C-alpha cells in the first residue's frame, strides 16, 4: 500500500504544479473571460428581448431556451478551445524550456511524469468547465426560479467529450517540440470526431459491385468503427430540451453510463499512445 502511495505521490505533485501553471496562462484566462462574458451577455440579451415583447409566459420560455442555446454553444466552443490549447502545450512547453530534463533527472519515471501532466490537464479542464457551468446554472435559475439539475448531466457528458479530444491531442503533443502542431491536430480530431457519423452513411451507400466504391465503403466502415464518434454525446442537447423539473427519459439514463465508458475507453487509448510516443522520445 505504501509503495502505491509513493508511486502516485510524484504524479500528484506534477499534476498540481501543472494546474497552477495552466490557470495562469494568459491565453487560457482570455478564453475563459470571453466565454463568461458571452454567458452573461445571453442573460442581458434575454432581459432586453423580454422587455421589448412585454413579458409573459411565452416570452419566459423563449428566454430560457435562448439562454440555454447560447450558453451550451459557448461552453462547447470555448471549453473545447481551452481543452485543446492546454492539452497541446503542457509537454512541448516543458521540452522547449528544458524543464522536463530537470524533472526526469530526479527519481521520476516517464510514466509518472506523463500521468501527472495528463491529470493536471484534466484538472484545468474540469475547473474551467465547472466555472462556466456554474454561471450557466445561475443564469437559468434567475430566469426560471428553479435549479436546472438536468444541466449537470449535460455538463458531465460535455466533460467526457472534452476528455476524448484531450487524450488524443495530448498524444500528439508528446511527439512535438512546440504547441502549434498539436493544437492543429486537436482541432482536426474534434472536426473528425463530429464527422465520424457520416462515415457510416458512406459505407452503407457503397456499391459492392464496383471495386473502388466497395473499397471506399470498407475503409469508411473501418474508420467509423475505429475513430471516436463525438456525435454520440449529442444527447446532452436532448437533455437540455426537457422541461424544467422533468425526469430524464429511461433511454437517456441507459445511455449515460455507456457514454462514460465510451469516453474513458478512448481516453485510455489516447493516453497509451501518448506514453508509447513519449517513451521513445529522445530526452
C-alpha positions in Angstrom: 0.0 0.0 0.0 2.8 2.4 0.9 4.6 1.6 -2.3 1.5 2.5 -4.3 1.1 5.8 -2.4 4.8 6.6 -3.0 4.4 5.8 -6.7 1.4 8.2 -7.2 2.8 10.9 -5.0 5.1 12.1 -7.8 2.4 12.3 -10.4 0.1 14.1 -8.0 2.7 16.8 -7.3 3.3 17.2 -11.1 -0.5 17.4 -11.6 -0.9 20.2 -9.0 2.1 22.1 -10.5 0.6 21.7 -14.0 -2.7 23.0 -12.8 -1.1 26.0 -11.1 0.9 26.9 -14.1 -2.0 26.3 -16.5 -4.5 28.6 -14.8 -2.0 31.4 -15.0 -1.7 31.2 -18.8 -2.9 34.5 -20.4 -4.4 32.7 -23.4 -6.3 30.3 -21.2 -7.6 33.2 -19.0 -8.5 35.1 -22.1 -10.6 32.2 -23.4 -12.3 31.8 -20.1 -13.1 35.5 -19.6 -14.5 35.7 -23.1 -16.7 32.7 -22.6 -18.0 34.1 -19.3 -18.8 37.4 -21.0 -20.8 35.6 -23.6 -22.8 33.7 -20.9 -23.5 37.0 -19.1 -24.4 38.7 -22.4 -27.0 36.0 -23.1 -28.7 36.9 -19.8 -28.9 40.6 -20.6 -29.9 39.9 -24.2 -32.8 37.7 -22.9 -33.8 40.5 -20.5 -33.8 43.0 -23.3 -36.0 40.8 -25.5 -38.4 40.2 -22.7 -38.8 44.0 -22.1 -39.3 44.5 -25.8 -42.0 41.9 -26.1 -43.8 42.9 -23.0 -43.2 39.8 -20.9 -45.4 36.8 -20.4 -45.2 33.0 -20.1 -44.3 32.5 -23.8 -41.5 35.0 -23.7 -40.2 33.4 -20.5 -39.9 30.0 -22.1 -38.3 31.6 -25.2 -35.8 33.4 -22.9 -34.9 30.2 -21.2 -34.4 28.4 -24.5 -32.3 31.3 -25.8 -30.0 31.3 -22.7 -29.6 27.5 -22.9 -28.7 27.6 -26.6 -26.2 30.4 -26.2 -24.6 29.0 -23.1 -24.4 25.4 -24.4 -22.7 26.7 -27.6 -20.4 28.9 -25.6 -19.3 26.1 -23.2 -18.8 23.7 -26.1 -16.8 26.1 -28.3 -14.6 27.9 -25.6 -14.4 24.8 -23.5 -13.1 22.8 -26.4 -10.6 25.5 -27.3 -9.3 25.6 -23.7 -9.1 21.8 -23.7 -7.1 21.7 -27.0 -4.9 24.6 -26.1 -3.8 23.2 -22.7 -3.5 19.6 -23.8 -1.3 20.7 -26.7 1.0 22.9 -24.8 1.9 21.3 -21.4 4.5 18.8 -22.6 6.0 20.8 -25.6 6.5 23.9 -23.4 8.4 21.9 -20.8 10.6 20.3 -23.5 11.3 23.7 -25.1 12.1 25.2 -21.7 14.1 22.1 -20.7 12.1 21.7 -17.5 11.4 18.1 -18.4 15.1 17.3 -18.2 15.2 18.5 -14.6 12.1 16.5 -13.6 13.3 13.3 -15.2 16.7 13.6 -13.7 15.0 13.0 -10.3 13.6 9.6 -9.3 10.6 10.2 -11.5 9.8 7.7 -14.3 8.4 8.9 -17.6 5.2 7.1 -16.9 4.8 9.1 -13.7 5.7 12.4 -15.4 3.2 11.8 -18.2 0.5 10.7 -15.8 1.0 13.8 -13.7 0.8 16.0 -16.8 -2.3 14.4 -18.1 -4.0 14.6 -14.7 -3.0 18.3 -14.4 -4.6 19.0 -17.8 -7.9 17.3 -16.7 -7.9 19.4 -13.5 -7.6 22.6 -15.6 -10.4 21.4 -18.0 -12.7 20.4 -15.1 -12.1 23.7 -13.3 -13.0 25.8 -16.3 -16.0 23.6 -17.2 -17.2 23.8 -13.6 -16.9 27.6 -13.6 -18.8 28.0 -16.9 -21.4 25.5 -15.9 -22.0 27.3 -12.5 -22.6 30.6 -14.2 -24.9 28.8 -16.7 -26.9 27.3 -13.8 -27.1 30.8 -12.1 -28.4 32.4 -15.4 -31.1 29.7 -15.8 -32.1 29.8 -12.1 -32.5 33.6 -12.3 -34.7 33.2 -15.3 -36.9 30.2 -14.3 -36.7 30.3 -10.5 -35.8 26.6 -10.5 -32.5 24.9 -10.2 -31.9 23.1 -13.5 -30.5 19.8 -12.3 -30.6 18.3 -15.8 -27.8 20.7 -16.8 -25.4 18.8 -14.5 -25.9 15.6 -16.6 -25.3 17.7 -19.8 -22.1 19.1 -18.2 -20.9 15.6 -17.3 -21.3 14.4 -20.9 -19.6 17.6 -22.1 -16.6 16.8 -20.0 -16.2 13.2 -21.4 -16.4 14.7 -24.9 -13.6 17.1 -23.9 -11.7 14.1 -22.4 -11.6 12.2 -25.6 -10.2 15.1 -27.6 -7.8 16.0 -24.8 -6.3 12.5 -24.7 -5.5 12.3 -28.4 -4.3 16.0 -28.5 -2.1 15.1 -25.6 -0.7 12.1 -27.5 0.2 14.3 -30.5 1.9 16.8 -28.2 4.2 14.1 -26.8 5.9 13.9 -30.3 6.1 17.6 -30.9 8.5 20.3 -29.8 6.0 23.2 -30.0 2.3 23.6 -29.3 1.4 24.6 -32.9 1.2 21.2 -34.5 -0.7 19.6 -31.5 -3.2 22.4 -31.5 -3.9 22.0 -35.2 -4.1 18.2 -34.6 -6.6 18.7 -31.7 -8.8 20.9 -33.9 -8.6 18.2 -36.6 -9.5 15.5 -34.1 -12.5 17.5 -32.9 -13.7 18.0 -36.5 -13.2 14.4 -37.5 -15.0 13.3 -34.3 -18.0 15.2 -35.3 -18.0 13.9 -38.9 -17.4 10.2 -38.0 -21.2 9.5 -38.1 -21.2 10.4 -41.8 -18.7 7.6 -42.5 -21.4 5.1 -41.6 -23.6 6.6 -44.4 -20.7 6.3 -46.8 -20.3 2.7 -46.0 -24.0 1.9 -46.3 -24.3 3.7 -49.7 -21.2 2.0 -51.2 -21.8 -0.3 -54.2 -20.4 -3.7 -53.7 -20.4 -4.4 -57.4 -17.9 -1.6 -58.0 -14.4 -2.4 -56.7 -13.4 1.2 -56.0 -16.7 2.1 -54.5 -16.7 -1.1 -52.3 -13.1 -0.3 -51.2 -14.1 3.2 -50.1 -17.1 1.8 -48.3 -15.0 -0.8 -46.4 -12.4 1.9 -45.5 -15.2 4.2 -44.3 -16.7 1.4 -42.3 -13.4 0.6 -40.6 -12.8 4.2 -39.8 -16.3 4.6 -38.4 -15.7 1.7 -36.0 -12.2 2.9 -35.0 -12.4 6.7 -34.7 -14.1 8.3 -31.8 -17.6 9.5 -32.6 -18.3 12.7 -30.7 -21.8 12.8 -32.0 -22.7 10.2 -29.5 -22.5 12.9 -26.8 -25.2 14.9 -28.6 -27.9 13.6 -26.2 -26.8 16.4 -23.9 -28.9 18.7 -26.3 -31.8 16.3 -25.8 -31.4 16.7 -22.0 -31.5 20.5 -22.3 -34.6 20.4 -24.3 -36.6 18.8 -21.5 -38.9 20.9 -19.5 -37.6 22.2 -16.1 -38.2 19.6 -13.4 -38.9 16.8 -15.9 -37.2 13.5 -15.2 -34.6 12.0 -17.5 -36.2 9.6 -20.0 -35.3 5.9 -19.4 -33.3 5.6 -22.7 -31.1 8.6 -21.7 -30.4 7.0 -18.3 -29.3 3.9 -20.1 -27.0 5.8 -22.5 -25.2 7.9 -19.9 -23.2 5.1 -18.3 -22.3 3.7 -21.8 -21.1 7.1 -22.9 -19.0 7.5 -19.8 -17.4 4.1 -20.5 -17.0 5.0 -24.2 -15.2 8.3 -23.3 -13.0 6.5 -20.8 -12.0 3.8 -23.3 -10.9 6.3 -25.9 -9.2 8.4 -23.2 -7.1 5.4 -22.1 -6.3 4.6 -25.7 -5.1 8.2 -26.2 -3.0 8.1 -23.1 -1.4 4.7 -24.1 -0.5 6.2 -27.4 1.0 9.2 -25.6 3.1 7.0 -23.4 4.2 4.9 -26.3 5.4 8.0 -28.2 6.9 9.7 -25.1 8.8 6.6 -24.1 10.6 6.6 -27.4 11.3 10.3 -27.4 14.9 11.3 -27.0 15.3 13.5 -24.0 
